[in-house]
């Protein structure tokens, strides 16, 4: 694996831990569903990979070992695909509409006394996740019901 792929996997893991897992955001962003699926896949897919590979070898014999390895690698690749997508999304630049919304959210947080660094022109989804996490910890529920 190249260094860039490993860095993207690390970014995906950090983005998965940073993103606020709040149902209100699931209507606007796919991260909620992708993170839930990736979390389930990380715990479940290695077991399914082992079960599928051993059942193939048990039922069909050692002649089907290449197919069993292929099936196991497929199951193991599913959580990796989720982490790769999350890592790509974490470093993807924000569209202008989301950048403006995050600026408004940052201004609202700073008016409440919460210190947060302003977003620059190269802001990404990870920066937005940090702001959203701080906002969900500090802002009351009525603000989020207006969305």
Buried (B, 14 or more C-beta within 10 A) or exposed (E): EEEEEEEBBEBBBBBBEBBBBEEEBBEEBEBBEBBBBBBEBBEEBBEBBEEBBEEBBEEEEEEBEEEBBEBBEEBBBBBBBBBBBBBBBBBEEBEEEBBEBBBEBBEBBEEEEBEBEEBEEEBBBBBBBBBBBBBBEBBEEEEEEEE
